[in-house]
Each structure stands twice: as C-alpha cells, then as structure tokens.
Amino acid sequence: MDLGGSDIVGLVGVSFIVGTYFLSQIGRMDVRRPLYPALNGCGALLILFSLAFTFNLASFVIELFWLAISVIGLVRSVAARSSMD
C-alpha cells in the first residue's frame, strides 16, 4: 500500500475528528467552544479532499453531513459567545 499526499491529508482529517471526539469524551475539550466544531469541520474538509482522489460514495456522504453539522455547531457556538458579550 502506497500512501500518497491525498492519503496523508485525509489521515490528518481523521485525526482532527477522532482527536476532538476523544478529547471531548475525556473532558479535555469543551464542545460548546468554537474550536470543537471548527476542528471537526476542518477534518471533514480534509477527508473530502482525499476522497477527490480515491472516491467512496458512503464516505463522501457522511463527510458532507459531518461538515454541515460542524458548520451549524460553529455558527451556534459563535452566536452564543457573541450574545454573552
């Protein structure tokens, strides 16, 4: 198995998503802060980039949902922080 540049980009995306989820589960990351959905969204984008080179429909669909949910979470998080000011 040869890892290309797009594979490495996709793996970085996976590490963002899995890493933030793990940190949230052990209480080290607050999911209400903008960083959590931002990192998840970046992870989804990186995985989508890698899928442009090795396409998989199921992975593409779930990453689109992951990205959309992350955008919603980021907007809500930023709005909540703005209303506190």
C-alpha positions as semicolon CSV with decimal commas, in nm:
position;residue;x (nm);y (nm);z (nm)
1;M;0,000;0,000;0,000
2;D;0,141;0,332;-0,109
3;L;0,041;0,643;0,081
4;G;0,010;0,945;-0,141
5;G;-0,023;1,307;-0,043
6;S;-0,402;1,294;-0,057
7;D;-0,400;0,993;0,177
8;I;-0,190;1,183;0,428
9;V;-0,425;1,484;0,407
10;G;-0,720;1,251;0,469
11;L;-0,547;1,091;0,767
12;V;-0,482;1,434;0,918
13;G;-0,855;1,500;0,878
14;V;-0,937;1,174;1,053
15;S;-0,701;1,267;1,337
16;F;-0,882;1,601;1,380
17;I;-1,224;1,435;1,403
18;V;-1,122;1,140;1,619
19;G;-0,892;1,354;1,834
20;T;-1,155;1,616;1,914
21;Y;-1,413;1,349;1,988
22;F;-1,171;1,167;2,218
23;L;-1,076;1,488;2,399
24;S;-1,444;1,574;2,447
25;Q;-1,515;1,228;2,591
26;I;-1,237;1,252;2,849
27;G;-1,344;1,604;2,946
28;R;-1,044;1,783;2,795
29;M;-1,235;1,973;2,524
30;D;-1,550;2,179;2,571
31;V;-1,784;2,103;2,282
32;R;-1,960;2,438;2,333
33;R;-1,649;2,633;2,234
34;P;-1,595;2,720;1,865
35;L;-1,274;2,517;1,844
36;Y;-1,460;2,185;1,861
37;P;-1,686;2,229;1,556
38;A;-1,409;2,417;1,372
39;L;-1,167;2,125;1,403
40;N;-1,440;1,878;1,310
41;G;-1,528;2,084;1,003
42;C;-1,163;2,109;0,901
43;G;-1,130;1,735;0,946
44;A;-1,431;1,673;0,722
45;L;-1,290;1,908;0,456
46;L;-0,955;1,729;0,461
47;I;-1,123;1,392;0,425
48;L;-1,339;1,526;0,140
49;F;-1,020;1,645;-0,029
50;S;-0,871;1,298;-0,007
51;L;-1,193;1,148;-0,146
52;A;-1,147;1,355;-0,462
53;F;-0,853;1,125;-0,541
54;T;-0,996;0,794;-0,417
55;F;-1,374;0,830;-0,423
56;N;-1,606;0,636;-0,196
57;L;-1,972;0,739;-0,205
58;A;-2,057;0,636;0,152
59;S;-1,757;0,822;0,293
60;F;-1,837;1,125;0,079
61;V;-2,196;1,140;0,205
62;I;-2,105;1,106;0,572
63;E;-1,836;1,372;0,542
64;L;-2,084;1,611;0,380
65;F;-2,315;1,559;0,677
66;W;-2,023;1,593;0,920
67;L;-1,924;1,920;0,755
68;A;-2,280;2,057;0,758
69;I;-2,330;1,965;1,124
70;S;-1,994;2,122;1,211
71;V;-2,089;2,446;1,034
72;I;-2,418;2,457;1,225
73;G;-2,233;2,394;1,552
74;L;-1,974;2,661;1,475
75;V;-2,240;2,921;1,391
76;R;-2,432;2,839;1,709
77;S;-2,117;2,849;1,920
78;V;-2,003;3,184;1,781
79;A;-2,355;3,327;1,819
80;A;-2,374;3,210;2,180
81;R;-2,036;3,367;2,259
82;S;-2,142;3,694;2,088
83;S;-2,461;3,714;2,294
84;M;-2,253;3,681;2,612
85;D;-2,054;3,995;2,530
